[in-house]
């Protein structure tokens, strides 16, 4: 069986960075790449855009 190692840090304002500052944009791309808009608790900061199946 393989071994998976992941590292990340999160600042108090919610900024996430990984080793070398790469990869996390792809990890969370699913929540902003779809056709259905769903506002978050702070819609001026983030509106989720997911597929119809994820939004339903």
Rosetta constraint file for C-alpha pairs under 8 A:
AtomPair CA 7 CA 18 HARMONIC 6.19 0.50
AtomPair CA 7 CA 19 HARMONIC 6.84 0.50
AtomPair CA 8 CA 16 HARMONIC 6.89 0.50
AtomPair CA 8 CA 17 HARMONIC 5.83 0.50
AtomPair CA 8 CA 18 HARMONIC 4.57 0.50
AtomPair CA 8 CA 19 HARMONIC 6.97 0.50
AtomPair CA 9 CA 16 HARMONIC 5.78 0.50
AtomPair CA 9 CA 17 HARMONIC 5.70 0.50
AtomPair CA 9 CA 18 HARMONIC 6.57 0.50
AtomPair CA 10 CA 14 HARMONIC 5.78 0.50
AtomPair CA 10 CA 15 HARMONIC 5.56 0.50
AtomPair CA 10 CA 16 HARMONIC 4.65 0.50
AtomPair CA 10 CA 17 HARMONIC 6.81 0.50
AtomPair CA 11 CA 15 HARMONIC 5.37 0.50
AtomPair CA 11 CA 16 HARMONIC 6.76 0.50
AtomPair CA 16 CA 24 HARMONIC 7.35 0.50
AtomPair CA 17 CA 21 HARMONIC 5.22 0.50
AtomPair CA 17 CA 22 HARMONIC 7.17 0.50
AtomPair CA 17 CA 24 HARMONIC 6.77 0.50
AtomPair CA 18 CA 22 HARMONIC 5.92 0.50
AtomPair CA 18 CA 23 HARMONIC 6.87 0.50
AtomPair CA 18 CA 24 HARMONIC 6.58 0.50
AtomPair CA 23 CA 27 HARMONIC 6.45 0.50
AtomPair CA 24 CA 28 HARMONIC 6.31 0.50
AtomPair CA 25 CA 29 HARMONIC 5.94 0.50
AtomPair CA 26 CA 30 HARMONIC 7.91 0.50
AtomPair CA 28 CA 32 HARMONIC 7.78 0.50
AtomPair CA 29 CA 33 HARMONIC 6.09 0.50
AtomPair CA 30 CA 34 HARMONIC 7.14 0.50
AtomPair CA 30 CA 49 HARMONIC 7.90 0.50
AtomPair CA 30 CA 50 HARMONIC 6.64 0.50
AtomPair CA 31 CA 48 HARMONIC 5.34 0.50
AtomPair CA 31 CA 49 HARMONIC 5.57 0.50
AtomPair CA 31 CA 50 HARMONIC 5.55 0.50
AtomPair CA 32 CA 47 HARMONIC 7.46 0.50
AtomPair CA 32 CA 48 HARMONIC 5.27 0.50
AtomPair CA 32 CA 49 HARMONIC 4.34 0.50
AtomPair CA 32 CA 50 HARMONIC 6.27 0.50
AtomPair CA 33 CA 49 HARMONIC 5.61 0.50
AtomPair CA 33 CA 50 HARMONIC 6.15 0.50
AtomPair CA 33 CA 51 HARMONIC 7.98 0.50
AtomPair CA 34 CA 49 HARMONIC 4.58 0.50
AtomPair CA 34 CA 50 HARMONIC 3.83 0.50
AtomPair CA 34 CA 51 HARMONIC 4.66 0.50
AtomPair CA 34 CA 52 HARMONIC 7.85 0.50
AtomPair CA 35 CA 49 HARMONIC 5.91 0.50
AtomPair CA 35 CA 50 HARMONIC 5.96 0.50
AtomPair CA 35 CA 51 HARMONIC 5.71 0.50
AtomPair CA 35 CA 52 HARMONIC 7.19 0.50
AtomPair CA 36 CA 48 HARMONIC 7.97 0.50
AtomPair CA 36 CA 49 HARMONIC 5.23 0.50
AtomPair CA 36 CA 50 HARMONIC 5.37 0.50
AtomPair CA 36 CA 51 HARMONIC 5.93 0.50
AtomPair CA 36 CA 52 HARMONIC 6.05 0.50
AtomPair CA 36 CA 55 HARMONIC 6.81 0.50
AtomPair CA 37 CA 47 HARMONIC 6.49 0.50
AtomPair CA 37 CA 48 HARMONIC 5.74 0.50
AtomPair CA 37 CA 49 HARMONIC 4.53 0.50
AtomPair CA 37 CA 50 HARMONIC 6.78 0.50
AtomPair CA 38 CA 47 HARMONIC 5.78 0.50
AtomPair CA 38 CA 48 HARMONIC 5.03 0.50
AtomPair CA 38 CA 49 HARMONIC 6.19 0.50
AtomPair CA 38 CA 50 HARMONIC 7.81 0.50
AtomPair CA 38 CA 55 HARMONIC 7.48 0.50
AtomPair CA 39 CA 43 HARMONIC 5.12 0.50
AtomPair CA 39 CA 46 HARMONIC 6.97 0.50
AtomPair CA 39 CA 47 HARMONIC 4.39 0.50
AtomPair CA 39 CA 48 HARMONIC 5.97 0.50
AtomPair CA 40 CA 46 HARMONIC 6.02 0.50
AtomPair CA 40 CA 47 HARMONIC 5.43 0.50
AtomPair CA 40 CA 48 HARMONIC 6.64 0.50
AtomPair CA 42 CA 46 HARMONIC 6.25 0.50
AtomPair CA 42 CA 47 HARMONIC 7.92 0.50
AtomPair CA 43 CA 47 HARMONIC 5.31 0.50
AtomPair CA 50 CA 54 HARMONIC 5.96 0.50
AtomPair CA 50 CA 55 HARMONIC 5.95 0.50
AtomPair CA 51 CA 55 HARMONIC 6.16 0.50
AtomPair CA 52 CA 56 HARMONIC 5.96 0.50
